[in-house]
Amino acid sequence: MSYPPTERVIVEVCIDSVESAIAATRAGADRLELCGNLGLAGGTTPSLGLFKEVRAAAPGTPVMVMIRPRTGDFLYTDAEVQIMRQDIRVFKDAGADGVVFGILHSDGKIDIARTKLLAEEAEPMQVCFHRAFDMCSQDVLTAHLNISSIPQITRILTSGQAPTAPDPDALPTLRTLIRTASRMPAAARILVGSGVNVGTVDLLMGELLPCGLREIHLSGGGWVPSEMAFRRGGMGMGVEGAGEWGIWRTDEEKIRKVRYIVDDCWKGYAANTGRTGGFA
């Protein structure tokens, strides 16, 4: 994939409701990643109805749809891959801008054959290989090259194979990945995510902007209390904790603050380098 010039860093926000879509776009999100059950194990494939309502609530904002038939690992059965293919077709027909998925072999290597199968199904939509990348057994450059061998893959969401992107162990890996991708016109771009928030984004921008960082990913979300007045004692749906009665929502103010910091860092970088786009 080629690297178009950019006038600011793209902020992608993952959401799982119409309310969160509205909050994210009002706060300045450039792109949405739509999931179902975002607060539970990273989200799953959303319903078609949710996609249509989010599209109506946030017209003009690109929507990437998560394709994940269940929670748990990224080793999928043949039946699950067929479900993923069907879901990709459904969302492509419905007008999604792209899809997000990831598949591994049992030994932790990227499942190139199945990834290619799904990516070809998605064409001409954008395709993001999600953080299954961070769970793989391969070193990041090998994994990146393998994924980039599939021309339909647009970007890779990663925290540098560390729990969070701001982790000291992640930053050298992310610098290497971003530099490598920015110098390879056909390579999948790097979307940095996990642990991105108002307290960490300034560090990430300072460390990674000079390397070519141009996209970040965050949820800016949390559990909000249920408005249920009646709650039967001793009963639950097996979620436990805040999610048992809570509802996951994107915090508009958190996203707005991240947007402000990102834009401020970009302006400073552009002023110091005389750049309005492109890569270091």
Beta strands, then each sheet from edge to edge (+ up, - down):
strand 1: 10-15
strand 2: 31-34
strand 3: 63-66
strand 4: 98-101
strand 5: 126-129
strand 6: 155-158
strand 7: 189-193
strand 8: 215-218
strand 9: 221-224
strand 10: 247-250
sheet 1: 1+ 2+ 3+ 4+ 5+ 6+ 7+ 8+ 1+
sheet 2: 9+ 10-
end
